[in-house]
Amino acid sequence: MTKKSDDNLQPAPIRILNIKEVCHRVGIARATVYRWKAAGLFPEPVKLGVNRIGWRDNVIQEWIENLSDDGDGPCVVD
């Protein structure tokens, strides 16, 4: 049996999520994503084209992991 070298391991590529995938992953509505983003409570998307944005999968995952355990999500004061 041969042992594979760790030199050939490459990190997994970062996936870009569209708004529908972000909403599904986080469990919130599209309007909430944009409201929280405008309030500085949600990660900024990356620009993919003239009329296209997306969110890095790892950034959304980190944001989810950093939410408080009280279950209320970010607090938005209008």
N, C-alpha and C positions, 0 to 999 in steps of 0.2 A: 504494500500500500504506500502510495506516495503522498507526501504532505504538500498542500498548496502553499505557495509563498504569499505572505501578506503584502508583498510589493505590488501584486497585480490587482489588489482590491481598490476600487474606486468608489467615491461617495455617490450615493444615489442622486440623480438629478433633482433639482428643485422643481416641483410642479407648480404651475400657475392656475389658480382657481378663478372661474368667472363668478359673477354675482349670484347666479342661481346655486352654484356649488357652495359658495360662502354662506348663503342663507340656510341651506340644508345642513351644513356642518355645524353652524352656530345655533340654529333653531330660532332665527328671528326673520322678520319681514325685510324686504328690500328697502323700504322707507326707513326702517330702524337702522340699517347699516349706514345709510347716507346721513341720517340725523346724528348718530353717534360719531361718525367720521367728522362731520362739520363741527361737533362739540369737542373734538380732540380725544374722544374716548374709544376710538376704533382705529386700527392700523390704516395707514394711507395705502392706496393701491399703486401699482406700477403702470405706467402708460405703455400700451402695447401697439398703439397705432393712433390714427387721427381720432377715431370714435370708439376706441377699445381700451379698457382697463382690466386689470386682474390683480389678484392678491397672491403673494407667495404662500404656498401651503405651510411652510415652516413658520412663517410669521403669524399666521392665523392659529396654528397649533400652539405656539408659545403664548399668544394672547389668551387663548382658552385656558391653558394651564395656569396662568397668572390671575385669573378671576378669583374673587373672594369666595369663600365657602358659604356665604349667607344666601346665595341663590337669587339675589336681586339684580345681578348684572351691574353694568356701570350706571351711575346715577346721573341723569340728565335733568338739569333745571332749565325750564323754558322761560 
